[in-house]
């Protein structure tokens, strides 16, 4: 056997090491891909067991609880706006809607009032 022969010991060792390194790289990439978190993605199949409920205090009158659809209706009727105080279970205090992104998104979703 000479050094240019594929079956020489040196070539077989190089081939084996290259194969081992490539297997480790594939295992590392698979591990990284399966354990990575992509922002904004969620498990669509997981059930939402408790809908978000909000309380509002326009003109210091507490109203609620309201779910998302009812919140959109209140916005469309002009009963609440970004300056209205809002609270949801788990919050320590009342805040303006503009300080609560989870409620403010409904203002962005609501169609504008007709002229």
C-alpha positions as CSV (number, residue, x, y, z in Angstrom):
1,X,0.0,0.0,0.0
2,X,1.2,3.5,-0.7
3,X,0.1,6.8,0.8
4,X,-2.2,7.8,-2.1
5,X,-4.2,4.6,-1.6
6,X,-7.7,5.2,0.0
7,X,-7.3,2.1,2.1
8,X,-4.1,3.2,3.8
9,X,-4.2,3.4,7.6
10,X,-3.7,7.2,7.6
11,X,-6.6,7.7,5.1
12,X,-8.9,5.4,7.1
13,X,-8.1,7.2,10.4
14,X,-8.8,10.6,8.7
15,X,-12.0,9.3,7.3
16,X,-13.1,7.9,10.7
17,X,-12.3,11.1,12.5
18,X,-14.2,13.2,9.8
19,X,-17.2,11.0,10.2
20,X,-17.1,11.2,14.0
21,X,-16.9,15.0,13.9
22,X,-19.7,15.3,11.4
23,X,-21.9,13.1,13.6
24,X,-21.2,15.3,16.6
25,X,-22.0,18.4,14.6
26,X,-25.4,16.9,13.5
27,X,-26.2,15.9,17.0
28,X,-25.3,19.3,18.3
29,X,-27.4,21.1,15.6
30,X,-30.4,18.8,16.3
31,X,-30.2,19.4,20.0
32,X,-30.1,23.2,19.4
33,X,-33.0,23.2,17.0
34,X,-35.2,21.1,19.2
35,X,-34.5,23.1,22.3
36,X,-34.6,26.6,20.8
37,X,-37.4,29.0,21.6
38,X,-38.7,31.2,18.8
39,X,-40.2,34.5,20.1
40,X,-43.8,34.9,19.1
41,X,-44.5,31.3,18.5
42,X,-46.6,29.3,20.8
43,X,-48.2,25.9,20.9
44,X,-51.4,26.6,19.0
45,X,-52.9,23.3,20.2
46,X,-52.7,24.2,23.9
47,X,-56.1,25.2,25.2
48,X,-56.6,28.6,26.7
49,X,-58.3,27.5,29.9
50,X,-59.0,30.9,31.3
51,X,-59.8,33.9,29.1
52,X,-58.5,37.3,30.1
53,X,-61.0,39.3,32.0
54,X,-60.8,43.1,32.4
55,X,-62.5,45.6,34.6
56,X,-62.9,49.2,33.6
57,X,-63.6,52.4,35.5
58,X,-64.9,55.1,33.1
59,X,-65.9,58.2,35.2
60,X,-65.0,56.3,38.4
61,X,-67.7,53.7,37.9
62,X,-66.4,50.1,38.0
63,X,-67.7,47.9,35.2
64,X,-66.8,44.3,34.5
65,X,-65.6,41.7,34.1
66,X,-65.4,41.9,30.3
67,X,-63.8,39.4,27.9
68,X,-62.1,40.4,24.7
69,X,-65.3,40.6,22.5
70,X,-67.0,42.7,25.1
71,X,-64.0,44.9,25.5
72,X,-64.0,45.6,21.7
73,X,-67.7,46.4,21.9
74,X,-67.1,49.0,24.7
75,X,-64.3,50.6,22.6
76,X,-66.5,50.7,19.5
77,X,-69.3,52.3,21.5
78,X,-66.9,54.9,22.8
79,X,-67.5,54.0,26.5
80,X,-63.8,53.3,27.1
81,X,-60.6,54.7,25.5
82,X,-56.8,54.7,26.2
83,X,-57.3,57.0,29.1
84,X,-59.8,54.8,30.9
85,X,-58.6,53.1,34.1
86,X,-58.4,49.3,33.8
87,X,-57.6,46.4,36.0
88,X,-57.2,42.6,35.5
89,X,-56.9,39.9,38.1
90,X,-53.3,39.7,39.2
91,X,-52.5,43.4,38.7
92,X,-51.7,45.2,42.0
93,X,-53.4,48.4,41.0
94,X,-55.6,50.2,38.4
95,X,-53.8,51.6,35.4
96,X,-54.7,53.5,32.3
97,X,-55.4,51.3,29.3
98,X,-52.5,52.9,27.5
99,X,-50.2,51.4,30.2
100,X,-51.6,47.9,29.7
101,X,-50.5,46.3,26.4
102,X,-52.9,43.4,26.9
103,X,-55.9,45.8,26.7
104,X,-54.3,48.5,24.5
105,X,-54.1,45.9,21.6
106,X,-58.0,45.9,21.5
107,X,-58.0,49.6,20.8
108,X,-55.7,49.0,17.9
109,X,-58.0,46.2,16.6
110,X,-61.2,48.2,16.9
111,X,-62.3,49.9,13.6
112,X,-62.6,53.7,13.8
113,X,-66.0,55.3,14.4
114,X,-67.9,56.4,11.3
115,X,-67.7,60.1,10.5
